[in-house]
């Protein structure tokens, strides 16, 4: 019996080694038969997965310095290319945009976006085009943002009162944590008229679900990349996907039913400002609409807005404040601009930002060095050539916006934090006119083309106004063991550009400046 088991084990080992060798030879043959971009030698089974963790944008950058601006990788059984300069990004996002207009469908995305029936991950096609149109014209257009401006104003004041209270007590502030709370509040109130900072009830549930979805989407799932593991749940993630989806769906169903009942009375009275959920329900009830929105479409879109908007906005503000603490001369210059334009007896508002070019330059410089989404994801839908190399259909495409924003071919002293490079008066600098909306392919903080971020305007409104108020109202210091320190700027792991260490600051309110109540 023991000898039989040993024989079977030897046969299994021979079969496994033979399979791996044949598969490796076949993969290498395919690579040489086509003119694929250069890249490192792949390992059996895992391919190049071991080369890209734990911080993908940094790993891709190191590989690009060795193999060039377009690299071929195999992530388990999934083919991929990495673009790391402006020219290759332009080819992918503009020249061949139609071939790269879809995004990869991970297990997390499929479960948490109702089978990709959302907007961000929906396949390129009629439904996505319809959602893009209503996004730009109604959901996230100028008129809706203007109508919901009082919400943003109230929440910024709430944040300032919180920081002022902590300042009076000499209390250290976890800046990132408080910023995520306030951005969650802003996005949730604009979307579903709920806030996340309450200590109990449904508001707390919203905040917990946002956190859980963010964590799951950013967690690497082996089953997405290793072919023979595709139907296995080695990490227990599918169970967690189902649980979060079930809880979110139940919460959204409850909110939508309440809203539908309340809308009848609201319409009879003819009053009230519509939030984004109201607008989506209007579209779903419109018999003449170009396309019918289902309940799942509405829930999936709400997921996109709440999860995608709050986290990235908070991350950007945290990096901006960290840079300003490390560059007190820039902080002082920004405050002088705010004081001269706004004054010391009025809190800075969204309408003031257009008259604060140096503040806008600080935000641009922040997203150049610290784009909240450092790697832009796409997937090819047909074969094409990029830079003379073959890129086949169903290839995942990673555009390293983080590395492109640091390319010395386009940026003078690229690792320095210098907002002056974006000042409109600095005409001798080639980047003084560069915009954040993806028209210049060496600067892609919000992506580019049709699948560029639809929430760019909202993000800029919140980031610029919030950052201006933090500069206007407080001094910020990092104190460790009684000594003032500079901020550690090490990046953390994950798909978004988080900080490795939380930004802990002691805020000092400026005397007799702005009323905090």
N, C-alpha and C positions, 0 to 999 in steps of 0.2 A: 504493500500500500504506500509506504513511504517512498519507495523507488518510483512508483507511478507518479506521485505528486512532484517529485524532483524532475522527472522527465517532462511533465506538463509545464513546469516552471521554466525549464531550459527552452522548450519549444516556444513558450510565450515570449521569453527574452529575445530569442532569435527573430521571431515575428516582429516584435517592437523595434528592434535595431534595424531590421530590413526596411520596415515602413518608414522610419525616420530618415534613413539614408536615401531611399527612393524619392521621398517627398522633398528632401533638401536638394538632391540633384535636379529634380524637376523644377523646383523654384529657381535655382541658379540658371537653368537652361532658359526658362522664360525671361529672366532678367537680361541674359546676354542676347537672346533672340530679338528682343526689342531694344530700342535705344532709350533705356530708362536713365533718369538722373543718377549721378554717382551716390555712393553711400557705403557705410561700413558693412562688414561681413555679418550675416544674420546667423543666430544660433538656431538649432533645431527647436521646433515647437514654439518657443517664445519669440523668435525673431529678434527684434531690437527693443522689446519692451523694457529690458533691464537698463537701457541707456537713457530713458526719458524721465525717470522718477528721481527725486520727489518734486522738483520744480521744473516743469516742462519747458518754459520759455528760456531758462538758463541752459538747460541741456541741449535744446535745439540750437541755441546760439553757439555753443562750443562746437557742435557738429558742423555748423555752417562755416566756421572759421577754418575747418580742415577740409571739407568736401565741397564747399561753394554755396551759392545763394539758393540753389534748388537741390534738395536731397531726396533720395528714395529710401524709404524705410518699410519694414514689414512688422507690424504690431501684432504678434501672434500670427493669425492667418489673414489679417486685414492689411491690404496694401495701402501705403500712405506716402504723401510727399510733403515736404516742409519748404515754404518760401520765406526767405529771410532778407530780401531787399526790395526797394521800391519798384524796380523794373519787373520782377516776377510777380509782385503783388498787383501791379497794373494789368499785366496779361491775364491774371486769374479773375480779378474783380471788375475789369472793364472790357478788355479785348475779347475775352471768352466768357463773359459774365453769364450768358445763358447756360453754358455747360457746367457752371459751378454755383448755380442758384439754389441748390438744396443743401440741407444740413444732415450730418449723420444721425441715425436713429438709435440711440442707446436704449438699454432695457429701462433705465430710470426715466428717460424721456417718454417712452411708450406708456409706461404705467401712470406717470404723474401728469401727463398732458392729454389724457383720455384718447390714447392711440394717436398722438400727434395731431389732434384736432384743434390745436391752439393756433397761434400765429407765428411765434418764434421758430418752431420746429416743423411746422406743417410743410409737406412737400411742395415744391414750386409748381403752381398750376392755378386753375380758375379760382378755387377757394382762397388760396393764399393771396392772389391778386385782389380779390374782393376785400379781404380783411386789411390789406395794405392801404387800399383806397379809403376805407372808412376810418382807419387809424389816423391817417394824415388829415382827413377832412373833418372828422367829428370827434373821435375818441381822444386823440392827443393833439388835435389842431389848436391853433391860436385862440379861437373863440372859447373852447372848453377850458383851456388853461387859464384864460382871463376870468371866466366865471367862477373857477375854483380857487382863485388867488387868495381870497380871505382865509381859506383853510390853511394854506401854507403860512400866511402871516401869523395866524393864531398859534400854530404849532411852533414856529420859530420863537415867538414870545414865551411860550411854555418852556422851551429848552433854555432860554436865557434866564428865566426865573429860577429854574432848577440849578443852573450853574452858579447863579448869584447866591443862592442859598448855601451851596457847598462852599463857595468862596468865603462867605461870612463866617463859616465854621472852620476855615483853614483846612478843608477836607480835600484830599487828592481825588482826581476825577479819572475814571477809565473812559477816555474820550471816545474810543471806538464803540464801546458798549452803549454809551449815551447817544451817540450819533445814529446807531442802528435803530434804537428805540424811537428816536424822533422821526427818522425817515420812514420807518414802518408806519408810524402814526399818520404822516402826511399822505403816503401812498394809499393806505387803507381807508382813510377818510375820503380821499378823492375818488376811490374806486367803489367802496361798499358802505361808506358812512359809518365805519367802525374804527376804533383806535386800539392799539396794542399795549398801551402802558398801564391799563388798569390791572389791579392785583387779583381780580377774580372774574369769573364769568366768561362770556364769549370772546371778549377782547383779548384775554390771556390765551385763549385757545387759538386765535388767529396768529398771535406772535409765536406760539409753540409750533404750529404747523409750518409757518414760514421758515423757522429754524430747521425743522426736520427735513423739509424739501431741499433747502440749500445744502445741507450736509449730504443727503443721499445723491443729489445730482453731481456733487463734487467728489464722490467716493468711487475709486477705480473698481470696476467689476470685471474680474477675470473672464467670466462667461461671455462677455461681449467680444472678446478678442481671440480666445483659444477655441478653434472650431469644434473639437470633440467635447468641449465643456458647455456648449451653447445651451443645452437643455438641462444642465445641472445648476444647482444653487449652492455652490461651494462656500460662499461667504454669508449665506442667509439673507442676502439683500432683497431677493424677490418677496420674501415674507414681509420685510420692512416696507417695500414699495406698496404692497397690497394694503398694509395696515394704514399707512399715511394716506393713500388714495381713498380708502374707505372713510377715514375720519374727515378728510377735507371735503369729500363729496357730501357727506351727511350735513356738515356745517353749511356748505354753499346751498344745498337744497332747502335748508331751514331759512337761510337769509333770503333766497329768491322767493320762497312762498310768502314770507312776511312782506317783502317788497311788493309783490303782485297784489296783495290785499290792500296795502297802504296806497298803492298807485291809484286805485279807483277813487279813494277819497281825495287824494292830491289833485287828480285831474278835475274832479268836481269843483274843488276850490280854485283851481287854476293858479296855484302858487308853488313856491319852492324852487331851489336850484337843483338841477339834475346832476347826479354823480355818474360815473362811467357805467355802473350797472344799469341805471335807468336808460342810458343811451343804447346799451346793448339790447335791453328788453324792447325798446321802441323799434329797433331794427328787426328783431325777431318777430314782432307782431305786424310788421309792414308787409301787406300782401303784394305790394308792387315792387318790393326789393329785388335787386338783381339775383340774390342768392338767399336762401332761407337759413337763418342761424338756428341751430339746435340748442337745446339746454346744455349739452356737453360742450359745444363750441363756446358758449358763454362762460361756463365754469373753467374751461381750459385757458381762455383769454385772461380771466381774472387771476389765475395762477401765474401766468406770464408777468402781468403788471406788478402784482404784490411781491413775488419772489425775485424777479429780475431787477425791479427798480430800486428797492430799498437797500439791498446789500451793496450794490455797486456804487450807489450815490454816497453812502456812508464811508466806504473804503476810500473814495477819492478825497473827501473832506479830511479824513484822518491823515492821509499822506500829505495833503497840502499844509495842514497845521504843523506836522512834523518837520517839513522843510522850512517853514517860516521860523520855527523855534531854533533851528540850526543856522538860520540866516537872519539874525536880528536886524541887520541893515535893510533887508528887503521888507521885513515886517514893519519897520518904522516908516519906510517910504510909502507902503500901502496905507498905513494909518493916516499919514499926512494927507494923502489924496482923499481919503474918506472924509476926514475932518473939514477939508477945504470945500468939498462938493456938498456934503450932507449937513455939516455942522455938528456941534456937540450936544444939542438939545433935542435931537430927533433921531430915532432909530432908522438905520439904513433900510430901504425897501427895494423891491424888485425894480421899480421904475427908475431908481438911482443908478443901477448897474451900467446902463448904457453910457453914463458919464464918468465911469471909473475904468479907463483903459488899462491902467496898471494892474488892477485887481483881475481883469479878464486875462491879462498876460500871465499872471500867477497861476490861474486855473489851467490855461493852455500848457504852461511849462510842467505843471503837476501831472497832467494826463499824458504828456510826452514821455516823461520818465517813469510814470507809474500808472499805465492804463489799467483800469479796473478789470477788464477782460484782456489779458496780455496776448492771448493766442486766438485768432479768428478761425472758426471751424466752418468748413464747407465739404461737400461731397460731389464728385463728378458724376454727371448723368450720361455722358457719352465720351468716347475716345477723343483726345485732342493733343496738340503739341504746345508745350510751354518752354520757352527758351531753347527750342530745337529738340527737346526731349519728349518722349511718349508719356502721356498720362492717360491710363485706361479708365473706362467707365467703372463706377463703384469704388473709386479710390478716395480715401479720406484725405483732405487737404488742410494743412495747418499753416496759417499765415502769421508769422511771429511779429505782431505789432510792437511788442516790447523791444525786440532787437532793431526793428526798422527805425523806431524813434530814437535810437542811440547810434545810428550809423554815422561815422565820421565823414562819409562822403557827402552828407547833406547837412550835418550839424557841426558847427564850430565848438570845440571843447564839449562834446556831447554828454559827458557825465556830470557836468556842472549844472547847478540849478540857477539859471539866468533868465528871468522873465523878460528882460530887456530885448531878447531876441525876437519877441513877438510884438514889441511896441510899434504902433503905426507910424510914429515919428522917426523911427530908426530905419530910414529907407536904404541905408548902406548895407543893412543886414538882409540877405536874400529871403529870410523867412518872416519878415515883418507882416506880410499879407496873408500868411497861411491860415486856413480855417480848419475847424475841428470836424467838419462834416464829410470828410473823405474825398474831397476833390483833389487833394495833393497826396500822392501815394507814399510819401515818406513820413506821413503823419496820419495815423489811422486809429485814434483812440475810441471812435464809435463805429468802426467798420466803414464800408463804402458801398455804393451802388444800391440796387433795389433792396438788398437784405441788410443795409446799414441800420443801425439802431433807430427805431421809430420814436423812442423816448428821449432823443438828444435834447430837444428844447426844454422839456420838463427837467431833465437832469441838470442842465446849465442854470435854469432859474433857481433851483434849490441850492445847488453847490455854491454858486456865486453869491447869492443873498445870505445864505447861512455863514459862509466863510467871512464875508464882509462884516456881519454882525459880531462874529467871534473876535475879529481884529479890532473892531470899533469899541467893544465893551470890556474886553479883558486883556490883561497880560497873562502869558502862559509860561510856566517854568517847570523843568523836570528836576526834581530834588531827590537825590539818593544818599542816604546816610548823612543828611544835613548839608550836602554839597550840590550846587547847581551843575547839571550834566548836560551834554548834548544827547540828542535822540539817536538810538541805535536804529539804523535804516535797513536791517536785514529783512529779506522777503521770506514769507512763510510758504509752505507747500499748498497745492490745490490748483483748481482751474481759474479761480479769481485771484487777484494780486493782493492777498492779505499780508499783514505784517507778522513777522515771526514773534515779536514781542509787543504786548499791548502798550498803547501810548498813555502812560500815567502822568498827569499834569496837576499842578497846583494853580488854579485860576485866581487872579487878583483883579477885582473889579476896579475900573477907573472911577474915581470919586466924582460925584455930582454930574454924571454924564447923561445917562438915559434912564428914565423911570422903568423899573423892572416889574411893576405891578399893573 
